[in-house]
């Protein structure tokens, strides 16, 4: 009868150490740190250096005070410092990284037993505490040194989802397929090439602008060598009021005529002043005037 030995995982073992695994993690995180320094400047490098140095120092100091064996050689504190620095805004002050590393190592990692015994990620737990304590600093991310001016707008699908009327142009094509019941069906599809908002029901706002007082600059229409005063347009200058002129006494009003009626006044008859008469078109006595 064979004897079976039951043991817990892991069943596959290797000679790789924790320090080697953490070093590989640091190598994998290095490109992100280099990109952060290139995009955001030396302040990002300072945050990385402060976070890593504080994490290593806090782990050594805590284990020294509690008379534990030092584990800073396994590089786990370095990984915690890198992860915390990558979760900070690039323009954050240095003391944010200092306080966050102490919280991650002492409060979250070492108090619960060190590496492998902490119930949550130390770097993310420290970030959550920092965000609650200094939300203004933790929520303000700077602009990259290589940022481009761009404008973001709603995509056509988002515009259609909101119920906005659009005008689409494209090419129609037919496609045949076999349905689940075995029948052949043909559908017409449209390949969109251009799409834009429809202006049939668009509204416009009219802004009334007060006039600036008329034209006062003059004109050289006709002869460009002539000045504004010679072409009929003159600068408007304030003029003194004309002296009052004596008015002739009003003529007496005929009886039965309403005062102020210009058509009721009798005008002196003048040759060629009748309705329709004109000196340019001599009239004939035998033809009625029109």
SEGUNU-388048 format. One record per residue (C-alpha): residue number from 1; x, y, z. Coordinates in steps of 0.05 Angstrom, whole numbers, m for minus. Layout:
<nodes>
<resi: NUM | x: X | y: Y | z: Z>
...
</nodes>
This chain:
<nodes>
<resi: 1 | x: 0 | y: 0 | z: 0>
<resi: 2 | x: 30 | y: 66 | z: m23>
<resi: 3 | x: 34 | y: 125 | z: 24>
<resi: 4 | x: 12 | y: 194 | z: 1>
<resi: 5 | x: 39 | y: 258 | z: 30>
<resi: 6 | x: m8 | y: 317 | z: 29>
<resi: 7 | x: 21 | y: 387 | z: 34>
<resi: 8 | x: m3 | y: 457 | z: 20>
<resi: 9 | x: 18 | y: 499 | z: m39>
<resi: 10 | x: 64 | y: 518 | z: m69>
<resi: 11 | x: 83 | y: 451 | z: m97>
<resi: 12 | x: 133 | y: 479 | z: m147>
<resi: 13 | x: 193 | y: 511 | z: m113>
<resi: 14 | x: 251 | y: 551 | z: m139>
<resi: 15 | x: 315 | y: 578 | z: m111>
<resi: 16 | x: 297 | y: 650 | z: m126>
<resi: 17 | x: 296 | y: 694 | z: m65>
<resi: 18 | x: 249 | y: 750 | z: m43>
<resi: 19 | x: 304 | y: 800 | z: m55>
<resi: 20 | x: 312 | y: 777 | z: m127>
<resi: 21 | x: 237 | y: 782 | z: m139>
<resi: 22 | x: 234 | y: 852 | z: m111>
<resi: 23 | x: 294 | y: 872 | z: m153>
<resi: 24 | x: 257 | y: 848 | z: m215>
<resi: 25 | x: 197 | y: 890 | z: m194>
<resi: 26 | x: 242 | y: 951 | z: m188>
<resi: 27 | x: 270 | y: 939 | z: m257>
<resi: 28 | x: 199 | y: 934 | z: m285>
<resi: 29 | x: 180 | y: 999 | z: m251>
<resi: 30 | x: 241 | y: 1037 | z: m275>
<resi: 31 | x: 214 | y: 1058 | z: m344>
<resi: 32 | x: 153 | y: 1090 | z: m311>
<resi: 33 | x: 198 | y: 1130 | z: m265>
<resi: 34 | x: 242 | y: 1153 | z: m322>
<resi: 35 | x: 181 | y: 1175 | z: m362>
<resi: 36 | x: 154 | y: 1213 | z: m302>
<resi: 37 | x: 220 | y: 1251 | z: m294>
<resi: 38 | x: 222 | y: 1268 | z: m368>
<resi: 39 | x: 149 | y: 1291 | z: m370>
<resi: 40 | x: 145 | y: 1328 | z: m303>
<resi: 41 | x: 215 | y: 1349 | z: m287>
<resi: 42 | x: 261 | y: 1341 | z: m227>
<resi: 43 | x: 206 | y: 1348 | z: m176>
<resi: 44 | x: 182 | y: 1278 | z: m196>
<resi: 45 | x: 253 | y: 1252 | z: m185>
<resi: 46 | x: 255 | y: 1285 | z: m116>
<resi: 47 | x: 190 | y: 1252 | z: m96>
<resi: 48 | x: 216 | y: 1183 | z: m117>
<resi: 49 | x: 281 | y: 1192 | z: m79>
<resi: 50 | x: 246 | y: 1218 | z: m16>
<resi: 51 | x: 194 | y: 1163 | z: m16>
<resi: 52 | x: 244 | y: 1106 | z: m26>
<resi: 53 | x: 294 | y: 1133 | z: 25>
<resi: 54 | x: 240 | y: 1146 | z: 77>
<resi: 55 | x: 210 | y: 1077 | z: 68>
<resi: 56 | x: 276 | y: 1041 | z: 78>
<resi: 57 | x: 294 | y: 1085 | z: 138>
<resi: 58 | x: 226 | y: 1076 | z: 170>
<resi: 59 | x: 230 | y: 1000 | z: 164>
<resi: 60 | x: 301 | y: 998 | z: 193>
<resi: 61 | x: 282 | y: 1045 | z: 251>
<resi: 62 | x: 219 | y: 1007 | z: 269>
<resi: 63 | x: 254 | y: 940 | z: 270>
<resi: 64 | x: 311 | y: 969 | z: 309>
<resi: 65 | x: 264 | y: 997 | z: 362>
<resi: 66 | x: 224 | y: 932 | z: 367>
<resi: 67 | x: 287 | y: 889 | z: 368>
<resi: 68 | x: 269 | y: 852 | z: 305>
<resi: 69 | x: 315 | y: 825 | z: 251>
<resi: 70 | x: 325 | y: 877 | z: 197>
<resi: 71 | x: 293 | y: 860 | z: 130>
<resi: 72 | x: 313 | y: 921 | z: 89>
<resi: 73 | x: 357 | y: 874 | z: 48>
<resi: 74 | x: 296 | y: 842 | z: 15>
<resi: 75 | x: 281 | y: 906 | z: m25>
<resi: 76 | x: 208 | y: 904 | z: m5>
<resi: 77 | x: 212 | y: 973 | z: 26>
<resi: 78 | x: 242 | y: 1000 | z: m39>
<resi: 79 | x: 183 | y: 973 | z: m78>
<resi: 80 | x: 134 | y: 1005 | z: m29>
<resi: 81 | x: 169 | y: 1072 | z: m36>
<resi: 82 | x: 167 | y: 1069 | z: m112>
<resi: 83 | x: 94 | y: 1050 | z: m114>
<resi: 84 | x: 76 | y: 1107 | z: m66>
<resi: 85 | x: 116 | y: 1158 | z: m106>
<resi: 86 | x: 81 | y: 1137 | z: m171>
<resi: 87 | x: 14 | y: 1150 | z: m137>
<resi: 88 | x: 30 | y: 1222 | z: m118>
<resi: 89 | x: 20 | y: 1284 | z: m162>
<resi: 90 | x: 85 | y: 1306 | z: m194>
<resi: 91 | x: 79 | y: 1375 | z: m162>
<resi: 92 | x: 67 | y: 1350 | z: m91>
<resi: 93 | x: 114 | y: 1376 | z: m37>
<resi: 94 | x: 169 | y: 1331 | z: m11>
<resi: 95 | x: 137 | y: 1322 | z: 58>
<resi: 96 | x: 77 | y: 1287 | z: 27>
<resi: 97 | x: 123 | y: 1231 | z: 4>
<resi: 98 | x: 158 | y: 1231 | z: 72>
<resi: 99 | x: 93 | y: 1225 | z: 112>
<resi: 100 | x: 64 | y: 1174 | z: 63>
<resi: 101 | x: 124 | y: 1128 | z: 67>
<resi: 102 | x: 122 | y: 1127 | z: 143>
<resi: 103 | x: 48 | y: 1111 | z: 142>
<resi: 104 | x: 58 | y: 1055 | z: 91>
<resi: 105 | x: 115 | y: 1021 | z: 127>
<resi: 106 | x: 99 | y: 1030 | z: 200>
<resi: 107 | x: 23 | y: 1034 | z: 203>
<resi: 108 | x: 4 | y: 986 | z: 148>
<resi: 109 | x: 62 | y: 938 | z: 139>
<resi: 110 | x: 103 | y: 929 | z: 203>
<resi: 111 | x: 47 | y: 934 | z: 254>
<resi: 112 | x: 12 | y: 875 | z: 221>
<resi: 113 | x: 74 | y: 831 | z: 219>
<resi: 114 | x: 117 | y: 855 | z: 161>
<resi: 115 | x: 122 | y: 828 | z: 91>
<resi: 116 | x: 69 | y: 777 | z: 74>
<resi: 117 | x: 27 | y: 792 | z: 136>
<resi: 118 | x: m4 | y: 860 | z: 118>
<resi: 119 | x: m77 | y: 855 | z: 98>
<resi: 120 | x: m74 | y: 910 | z: 46>
<resi: 121 | x: m25 | y: 943 | z: m1>
<resi: 122 | x: 18 | y: 991 | z: 41>
<resi: 123 | x: 28 | y: 1042 | z: m15>
<resi: 124 | x: m46 | y: 1046 | z: m34>
<resi: 125 | x: m68 | y: 1049 | z: 39>
<resi: 126 | x: m19 | y: 1107 | z: 50>
<resi: 127 | x: m46 | y: 1142 | z: m12>
<resi: 128 | x: m117 | y: 1136 | z: 14>
<resi: 129 | x: m97 | y: 1167 | z: 81>
<resi: 130 | x: m60 | y: 1223 | z: 46>
<resi: 131 | x: m119 | y: 1238 | z: 0>
<resi: 132 | x: m167 | y: 1243 | z: 59>
<resi: 133 | x: m119 | y: 1287 | z: 99>
<resi: 134 | x: m94 | y: 1333 | z: 43>
<resi: 135 | x: m145 | y: 1326 | z: m13>
<resi: 136 | x: m126 | y: 1392 | z: m44>
<resi: 137 | x: m54 | y: 1371 | z: m56>
<resi: 138 | x: m71 | y: 1299 | z: m76>
<resi: 139 | x: m123 | y: 1319 | z: m127>
<resi: 140 | x: m83 | y: 1372 | z: m165>
<resi: 141 | x: m43 | y: 1341 | z: m222>
<resi: 142 | x: 3 | y: 1386 | z: m263>
<resi: 143 | x: 7 | y: 1392 | z: m338>
<resi: 144 | x: 62 | y: 1356 | z: m374>
<resi: 145 | x: 119 | y: 1395 | z: m404>
<resi: 146 | x: 102 | y: 1365 | z: m471>
<resi: 147 | x: 27 | y: 1376 | z: m469>
<resi: 148 | x: m8 | y: 1394 | z: m534>
<resi: 149 | x: m66 | y: 1442 | z: m542>
<resi: 150 | x: m127 | y: 1400 | z: m559>
<resi: 151 | x: m202 | y: 1404 | z: m554>
<resi: 152 | x: m245 | y: 1345 | z: m536>
<resi: 153 | x: m315 | y: 1339 | z: m563>
<resi: 154 | x: m370 | y: 1288 | z: m560>
<resi: 155 | x: m364 | y: 1229 | z: m608>
<resi: 156 | x: m419 | y: 1218 | z: m660>
<resi: 157 | x: m446 | y: 1159 | z: m620>
<resi: 158 | x: m450 | y: 1201 | z: m557>
<resi: 159 | x: m486 | y: 1256 | z: m597>
<resi: 160 | x: m536 | y: 1206 | z: m624>
<resi: 161 | x: m547 | y: 1177 | z: m555>
<resi: 162 | x: m567 | y: 1245 | z: m529>
<resi: 163 | x: m622 | y: 1252 | z: m581>
<resi: 164 | x: m591 | y: 1307 | z: m622>
<resi: 165 | x: m610 | y: 1313 | z: m695>
<resi: 166 | x: m552 | y: 1299 | z: m741>
<resi: 167 | x: m540 | y: 1297 | z: m816>
<resi: 168 | x: m500 | y: 1237 | z: m841>
<resi: 169 | x: m472 | y: 1222 | z: m909>
<resi: 170 | x: m440 | y: 1159 | z: m935>
<resi: 171 | x: m449 | y: 1099 | z: m981>
<resi: 172 | x: m505 | y: 1049 | z: m980>
<resi: 173 | x: m491 | y: 976 | z: m989>
<resi: 174 | x: m531 | y: 912 | z: m984>
<resi: 175 | x: m512 | y: 851 | z: m945>
<resi: 176 | x: m545 | y: 783 | z: m946>
<resi: 177 | x: m543 | y: 733 | z: m889>
<resi: 178 | x: m578 | y: 670 | z: m865>
<resi: 179 | x: m622 | y: 677 | z: m804>
<resi: 180 | x: m629 | y: 625 | z: m749>
<resi: 181 | x: m692 | y: 598 | z: m780>
<resi: 182 | x: m655 | y: 584 | z: m846>
<resi: 183 | x: m686 | y: 641 | z: m885>
<resi: 184 | x: m643 | y: 688 | z: m927>
<resi: 185 | x: m648 | y: 760 | z: m908>
<resi: 186 | x: m619 | y: 823 | z: m939>
<resi: 187 | x: m604 | y: 886 | z: m901>
<resi: 188 | x: m583 | y: 955 | z: m925>
<resi: 189 | x: m526 | y: 986 | z: m888>
<resi: 190 | x: m495 | y: 1055 | z: m892>
<resi: 191 | x: m421 | y: 1066 | z: m886>
<resi: 192 | x: m415 | y: 1134 | z: m853>
<resi: 193 | x: m364 | y: 1182 | z: m881>
<resi: 194 | x: m387 | y: 1248 | z: m852>
<resi: 195 | x: m433 | y: 1265 | z: m795>
<resi: 196 | x: m452 | y: 1332 | z: m764>
<resi: 197 | x: m507 | y: 1368 | z: m726>
<resi: 198 | x: m570 | y: 1387 | z: m763>
<resi: 199 | x: m587 | y: 1461 | z: m762>
<resi: 200 | x: m660 | y: 1457 | z: m782>
<resi: 201 | x: m683 | y: 1470 | z: m711>
<resi: 202 | x: m622 | y: 1508 | z: m686>
<resi: 203 | x: m633 | y: 1571 | z: m647>
<resi: 204 | x: m592 | y: 1635 | z: m651>
<resi: 205 | x: m584 | y: 1691 | z: m601>
<resi: 206 | x: m586 | y: 1762 | z: m627>
<resi: 207 | x: m544 | y: 1813 | z: m591>
<resi: 208 | x: m564 | y: 1885 | z: m602>
<resi: 209 | x: m505 | y: 1932 | z: m609>
<resi: 210 | x: m516 | y: 2006 | z: m602>
<resi: 211 | x: m496 | y: 2048 | z: m662>
<resi: 212 | x: m434 | y: 2090 | z: m655>
<resi: 213 | x: m463 | y: 2156 | z: m680>
<resi: 214 | x: m462 | y: 2149 | z: m755>
<resi: 215 | x: m407 | y: 2155 | z: m807>
<resi: 216 | x: m356 | y: 2209 | z: m793>
<resi: 217 | x: m294 | y: 2187 | z: m830>
<resi: 218 | x: m308 | y: 2214 | z: m899>
<resi: 219 | x: m306 | y: 2181 | z: m967>
<resi: 220 | x: m265 | y: 2187 | z: m1030>
<resi: 221 | x: m315 | y: 2155 | z: m1076>
<resi: 222 | x: m308 | y: 2179 | z: m1147>
<resi: 223 | x: m241 | y: 2215 | z: m1145>
<resi: 224 | x: m191 | y: 2186 | z: m1097>
<resi: 225 | x: m151 | y: 2251 | z: m1098>
<resi: 226 | x: m210 | y: 2289 | z: m1069>
<resi: 227 | x: m217 | y: 2295 | z: m995>
<resi: 228 | x: m277 | y: 2275 | z: m954>
<resi: 229 | x: m305 | y: 2345 | z: m955>
<resi: 230 | x: m305 | y: 2347 | z: m1031>
<resi: 231 | x: m343 | y: 2281 | z: m1039>
<resi: 232 | x: m404 | y: 2297 | z: m999>
<resi: 233 | x: m383 | y: 2265 | z: m934>
<resi: 234 | x: m358 | y: 2313 | z: m881>
<resi: 235 | x: m338 | y: 2304 | z: m810>
<resi: 236 | x: m395 | y: 2319 | z: m765>
<resi: 237 | x: m377 | y: 2380 | z: m724>
<resi: 238 | x: m421 | y: 2414 | z: m673>
<resi: 239 | x: m454 | y: 2474 | z: m704>
<resi: 240 | x: m481 | y: 2534 | z: m669>
<resi: 241 | x: m556 | y: 2542 | z: m673>
<resi: 242 | x: m581 | y: 2587 | z: m729>
<resi: 243 | x: m608 | y: 2655 | z: m708>
<resi: 244 | x: m683 | y: 2658 | z: m700>
<resi: 245 | x: m718 | y: 2689 | z: m761>
<resi: 246 | x: m779 | y: 2731 | z: m758>
<resi: 247 | x: m840 | y: 2696 | z: m784>
<resi: 248 | x: m893 | y: 2729 | z: m826>
<resi: 249 | x: m962 | y: 2733 | z: m797>
<resi: 250 | x: m1006 | y: 2675 | z: m814>
<resi: 251 | x: m1057 | y: 2686 | z: m869>
<resi: 252 | x: m1129 | y: 2685 | z: m848>
<resi: 253 | x: m1164 | y: 2618 | z: m852>
<resi: 254 | x: m1222 | y: 2612 | z: m900>
<resi: 255 | x: m1288 | y: 2596 | z: m870>
<resi: 256 | x: m1306 | y: 2522 | z: m871>
<resi: 257 | x: m1233 | y: 2501 | z: m878>
<resi: 258 | x: m1202 | y: 2462 | z: m822>
<resi: 259 | x: m1139 | y: 2494 | z: m795>
<resi: 260 | x: m1076 | y: 2454 | z: m808>
<resi: 261 | x: m1103 | y: 2419 | z: m870>
<resi: 262 | x: m1051 | y: 2429 | z: m925>
<resi: 263 | x: m1097 | y: 2402 | z: m979>
<resi: 264 | x: m1151 | y: 2452 | z: m964>
<resi: 265 | x: m1109 | y: 2513 | z: m982>
<resi: 266 | x: m1119 | y: 2545 | z: m1049>
<resi: 267 | x: m1055 | y: 2548 | z: m1090>
<resi: 268 | x: m1045 | y: 2598 | z: m1147>
<resi: 269 | x: m1054 | y: 2568 | z: m1214>
<resi: 270 | x: m990 | y: 2562 | z: m1253>
<resi: 271 | x: m981 | y: 2540 | z: m1325>
<resi: 272 | x: m967 | y: 2466 | z: m1330>
<resi: 273 | x: m978 | y: 2454 | z: m1256>
<resi: 274 | x: m1039 | y: 2410 | z: m1263>
<resi: 275 | x: m1040 | y: 2336 | z: m1244>
<resi: 276 | x: m1002 | y: 2297 | z: m1295>
<resi: 277 | x: m977 | y: 2358 | z: m1333>
<resi: 278 | x: m903 | y: 2364 | z: m1348>
<resi: 279 | x: m860 | y: 2410 | z: m1389>
<resi: 280 | x: m822 | y: 2351 | z: m1416>
<resi: 281 | x: m886 | y: 2322 | z: m1445>
<resi: 282 | x: m926 | y: 2377 | z: m1478>
<resi: 283 | x: m1000 | y: 2363 | z: m1477>
<resi: 284 | x: m1049 | y: 2371 | z: m1534>
<resi: 285 | x: m1113 | y: 2407 | z: m1521>
<resi: 286 | x: m1153 | y: 2354 | z: m1557>
<resi: 287 | x: m1125 | y: 2299 | z: m1512>
<resi: 288 | x: m1146 | y: 2294 | z: m1441>
<resi: 289 | x: m1092 | y: 2301 | z: m1389>
<resi: 290 | x: m1076 | y: 2239 | z: m1348>
</nodes>
